[in-house]
Amino acid sequence: MTAAAVVIAGLADCATGNALWFGPMYLLIVCMPAWTLGWREAALTSAACVAVSLGANGLEAYPLGHTAIAWNIAMRILAVTIIIVLMSGTRRSYDREWHRARSDPLTGLVNEQAFYDNAGAAARHRAWGILAYVDLDGFKQINDRHGHAAGDEALQAFASGVRDLIRSSDVFARIGGDEFLLFLPVDSEAEGYRLAKTLHLQMNCMQTPFALGCSIGALVLNLSETGVDKAHIGVADRLMYEAKNEGGAIWIRTAGASEVGGWRAPGSGQGLPRQSGLSAVGPVRAVGCGPNGASGCGEWLIAAECLHLGRKPALCQPQALLLRRDELGGREGLDNPGLCLRRSA
């Protein structure tokens, strides 16, 4: 586009001769790459404009002798250089402030406003998507025991760990405090449930400097019918609180489905797939039966799954680490109160 503009301006300059001055036109052409591409491209464009102008008019535009010619050309080059520096510098400042306005300075993640924009763009390429509201478990205790600097370090470690888990096409945002939003495009409703469950497990088994887990409310969206908006985030937020009440759990629902009875797997009679050694005969969730009450149950559920991955859970009670691998498999294990698991109604 810039090359075409230089050619057009040169042809017009050549056709009119010295009768018309095309200096402002050339300056406008130089400003385009200075703003969009950078100062190097703008400098090359400036050199091309000078060559085209001299080719079109020769030295007839400078009739006052060699000294005047040298002076006038030098002043024009200086003026163009100043414009290039100002335009490219302004663009860098604009980009820096634009990035600051759309990102979280602590974690480097996008903020809530940028999340809507990026999630909307990502939603155009897939049929389904997962909208997940993530709230950290144990974050307040880190602040209280180790100070806010440790809390900041924990947030940074969590954000960095999740970035390593998700794809480049996924959108991850911190919306304040210890709350995060995730949008993950998928190809089907069933894939959405599987991916949400797997991601919840991985996020709770990450190795971080402090014991830190998370509760997740996930909403599976049919992107052919709806998009990512504040109403859906409100639903995911409510699901997250249900999950948090059970302690480090995940509640998943398809957008538009009934909110009665907790979260359910998609399709009639279709349960969650076997993952991490747990046989999921039906949708499985934590219930208030562990040694530490409701919150202990969620921690036991995570601990059981993490042991099958051979990793130390970020959130677990000491008792949970005593679970044997042979206690975690089979239908009996799902109904065993000692494992703090049961099938949803």
C-alpha positions in Angstrom: 0.0 0.0 0.0 2.8 2.4 0.9 4.7 1.6 -2.3 1.5 2.2 -4.4 1.1 5.5 -2.7 4.6 6.6 -3.5 4.2 5.6 -7.2 0.9 7.4 -7.5 2.3 10.6 -5.9 5.4 10.4 -8.1 3.3 10.1 -11.3 1.1 13.1 -10.2 4.3 15.1 -9.4 5.8 14.3 -12.7 2.7 15.2 -14.6 2.3 18.6 -13.0 6.0 19.5 -12.9 7.0 22.5 -10.7 3.6 24.1 -11.0 2.3 22.1 -7.9 4.1 21.3 -4.7 3.6 17.7 -3.5 5.6 18.0 -0.3 2.7 17.6 2.1 1.6 14.5 0.1 5.0 12.9 0.5 4.9 13.7 4.2 1.6 12.0 4.6 2.9 8.9 2.8 5.9 8.8 5.2 3.6 9.1 8.2 1.8 5.9 7.2 4.6 3.4 7.8 5.9 5.5 10.7 2.6 4.8 12.5 1.9 1.2 11.3 5.3 -0.4 10.7 8.1 1.5 12.5 10.8 4.0 12.0 13.0 1.8 9.7 10.2 1.3 7.2 9.4 5.0 7.4 13.0 6.0 6.7 13.1 3.7 3.6 9.8 5.3 2.5 11.3 8.8 3.0 14.3 7.9 0.8 12.0 6.6 -1.9 9.9 9.8 -1.8 13.1 11.9 -2.2 14.2 9.8 -5.1 10.8 10.0 -6.8 10.6 13.8 -6.2 14.0 14.4 -7.7 13.3 12.1 -10.6 10.0 13.9 -11.3 11.4 17.5 -11.0 15.2 17.2 -11.2 16.9 20.2 -9.6 14.5 22.7 -11.2 12.8 23.2 -7.8 16.1 24.5 -6.4 17.2 27.4 -8.7 19.3 29.3 -6.2 22.7 27.5 -6.6 24.5 24.6 -5.1 24.7 25.9 -1.5 21.0 26.6 -1.4 20.2 23.2 -3.0 22.3 21.4 -0.3 20.7 23.5 2.5 17.1 23.0 1.3 17.5 19.3 0.9 19.2 19.0 4.3 16.3 20.9 6.0 13.7 18.7 4.3 15.5 15.6 5.4 15.7 17.0 8.9 12.0 17.8 8.9 11.0 14.3 7.7 13.3 12.7 10.3 11.6 14.7 13.1 8.2 13.6 11.8 9.3 10.0 11.7 10.7 10.1 15.3 7.5 11.8 16.6 5.1 9.4 14.8 6.9 6.2 15.7 7.5 7.4 19.3 3.8 8.3 19.7 2.8 4.9 18.4 5.1 3.1 20.9 3.5 5.1 23.7 0.1 4.4 22.4 0.8 0.6 22.2 2.3 0.6 25.7 -0.7 2.4 27.3 -3.1 0.2 25.3 -1.5 -2.9 26.7 -1.5 -1.5 30.2 -5.2 -0.7 30.0 -6.0 -4.3 29.0 -3.6 -6.3 31.2 -3.1 -7.2 34.8 0.3 -5.7 36.0 1.0 -8.4 38.5 0.5 -11.6 36.5 0.7 -10.3 32.9 -2.7 -11.8 32.1 -5.4 -9.8 30.3 -8.0 -8.0 32.4 -11.8 -8.4 32.3 -12.4 -6.0 29.4 -9.7 -7.6 27.2 -11.2 -11.0 28.1 -14.5 -10.2 26.5 -12.8 -9.0 23.3 -10.4 -11.9 23.1 -13.0 -14.5 24.0 -15.3 -13.1 21.4 -12.6 -13.4 18.7 -11.7 -17.0 19.8 -15.4 -18.0 19.8 -15.7 -17.4 16.0 -13.6 -20.5 15.2 -15.2 -23.3 17.2 -18.7 -24.7 17.7 -18.5 -24.9 21.5 -16.6 -23.2 24.3 -15.9 -23.5 28.0 -16.4 -20.5 30.2 -14.7 -21.1 33.5 -14.8 -19.0 36.7 -11.8 -19.9 38.8 -11.4 -18.9 42.5 -8.2 -19.9 44.5 -8.5 -21.9 47.6 -6.0 -21.2 50.4 -5.0 -17.7 49.1 -6.2 -15.8 52.2 -4.2 -18.1 54.4 -1.0 -17.4 52.4 -1.5 -13.7 52.8 -2.3 -14.0 56.6 0.7 -16.3 57.3 3.4 -15.1 54.9 2.4 -11.6 53.9 1.2 -9.9 50.8 4.5 -10.3 48.9 4.1 -14.1 49.3 0.5 -13.8 48.1 1.6 -11.9 45.0 4.2 -14.6 44.4 1.5 -17.3 44.7 -0.7 -15.5 42.2 2.2 -15.2 39.7 3.1 -18.9 40.1 -0.5 -19.9 39.6 -1.0 -17.8 36.5 2.3 -19.0 35.0 1.4 -22.6 35.7 -2.0 -22.3 34.1 -0.5 -20.6 31.1 1.7 -23.7 30.6 -1.4 -25.9 30.7 -3.6 -24.1 28.2 -3.3 -23.6 24.5 -2.3 -20.3 22.8 -5.9 -20.0 21.4 -7.4 -20.1 25.0 -8.1 -16.9 26.8 -7.0 -16.5 30.5 -7.7 -13.4 32.6 -7.3 -12.2 36.1 -10.4 -10.1 37.1 -9.3 -9.1 40.6 -8.0 -10.6 43.8 -7.7 -14.3 43.5 -10.4 -14.7 40.8 -9.7 -15.7 37.2 -11.6 -16.3 34.0 -10.9 -18.9 31.3 -12.4 -19.4 27.9 -11.4 -22.5 26.0 -12.8 -23.2 22.5 -13.7 -26.9 21.9 -15.4 -28.9 19.1 -18.2 -30.6 21.1 -20.2 -30.5 24.3 -18.7 -33.8 25.5 -15.2 -32.5 24.8 -16.0 -29.4 26.9 -16.9 -31.5 29.9 -13.8 -33.7 29.6 -11.5 -30.7 29.1 -12.9 -28.8 32.1 -12.6 -31.8 34.3 -9.0 -32.5 33.2 -8.0 -28.8 33.6 -9.5 -28.7 37.1 -7.4 -31.7 38.1 -4.2 -30.3 36.5 -4.7 -26.8 38.1 -5.1 -28.4 41.5 -2.0 -30.6 41.1 0.4 -27.9 40.0 3.7 -27.5 41.9 3.7 -24.0 43.4 5.8 -22.4 46.2 2.7 -22.4 48.4 -0.2 -24.8 48.9 -2.8 -23.4 46.6 -5.7 -25.0 44.8 -8.9 -23.7 43.1 -12.6 -24.1 42.8 -14.1 -23.8 39.3 -17.6 -23.1 38.0 -17.7 -24.0 34.3 -20.4 -23.2 31.7 -20.3 -25.1 28.4 -21.5 -22.8 25.6 -23.0 -23.7 22.3 -21.3 -20.9 20.3 -23.8 -21.2 17.4 -26.5 -20.0 19.7 -24.8 -17.7 22.1 -21.5 -16.0 23.0 -19.5 -14.9 26.0 -21.3 -12.2 28.0 -21.7 -11.0 31.5 -24.8 -13.0 32.1 -22.9 -16.3 31.4 -20.1 -15.1 33.6 -22.7 -14.6 36.4 -23.9 -18.2 35.9 -20.3 -19.5 36.0 -19.7 -17.4 39.2 -22.7 -19.1 40.9 -21.4 -22.5 39.9 -18.0 -21.6 41.3 -19.5 -20.8 44.7 -21.3 -24.2 44.6 -18.0 -25.8 43.9 -16.2 -23.8 46.6 -18.8 -24.8 49.2 -17.7 -28.4 48.5 -14.0 -27.5 48.7 -11.8 -27.3 45.7 -14.5 -29.0 43.4 -15.7 -28.2 39.9 -19.3 -27.7 38.9 -20.1 -27.8 35.2 -23.3 -27.0 33.4 -24.3 -26.5 29.8 -25.7 -23.0 29.2 -29.5 -23.2 29.2 -29.7 -26.4 31.1 -31.6 -26.7 34.4 -29.8 -25.5 37.4 -31.4 -28.2 39.6 -29.3 -31.1 40.8 -25.8 -29.9 40.4 -23.8 -30.4 37.3 -24.4 -33.2 34.8 -22.5 -34.8 32.0 -23.9 -34.1 28.5 -26.2 -36.5 26.8 -28.7 -39.0 28.2 -27.0 -41.4 30.5 -23.5 -40.3 29.4 -21.0 -40.0 32.3 -17.6 -38.5 32.6 -14.8 -40.5 31.0 -12.4 -42.5 33.1 -9.6 -40.2 34.1 -6.6 -40.5 36.5 -7.7 -44.0 37.5 -11.1 -43.0 38.8 -14.0 -45.0 37.3 -16.7 -42.4 36.6 -20.0 -44.4 36.4 -21.9 -41.2 36.6 -21.1 -37.6 37.3 -18.9 -37.5 40.4 -18.7 -34.7 42.9 -17.4 -34.2 46.4 -19.8 -34.3 49.3 -19.7 -33.3 52.9 -18.4 -36.5 54.4 -14.6 -36.0 55.0 -12.8 -35.7 58.3 -12.7 -31.9 57.9 -16.3 -31.3 56.8 -17.4 -30.0 53.4 -14.1 -28.4 52.6 -12.2 -31.5 53.5 -14.2 -33.5 50.9 -13.1 -31.5 48.0 -9.5 -31.8 49.1 -9.9 -35.6 49.4 -11.3 -35.8 45.9 -8.3 -33.8 44.5 -5.8 -35.8 46.5 -7.2 -39.1 45.3 -6.9 -38.1 41.6 -3.4 -36.5 42.1 -2.0 -39.7 43.6 -2.9 -41.5 40.5 -0.9 -39.0 38.5 2.0 -39.7 40.9 2.2 -36.1 41.9 1.8 -34.4 45.3 -1.5 -32.5 45.5 -1.3 -28.8 46.2 -4.3 -29.1 48.4 -4.8 -32.2 50.6 -5.1 -33.2 54.1 -2.4 -35.5 55.6 -5.0 -38.3 55.8 -5.7 -38.1 52.1 -2.1 -39.0 51.3 -2.6 -42.3 53.1 -5.1 -43.5 50.4 -3.7 -46.6 48.6 -3.9 -46.8 44.8 -6.0 -49.9 45.0 -8.6 -48.0 47.0 -9.2 -45.5 44.1 -10.5 -47.7 41.3 -13.8 -49.5 40.6 -17.4 -48.8 41.3 -17.1 -49.6 45.0 -14.6 -46.8 45.5 -17.1 -44.2 44.2 -19.6 -45.2 46.9 -17.0 -45.5 49.7 -17.5 -42.6 52.2 -13.9 -43.0 53.2 -12.9 -41.7 49.8 -15.4 -38.8 50.1 -16.9 -39.5 46.7 -20.3 -40.4 45.5 -22.4 -40.4 42.3 -24.6 -37.4 41.7 -28.3 -37.9 42.0 
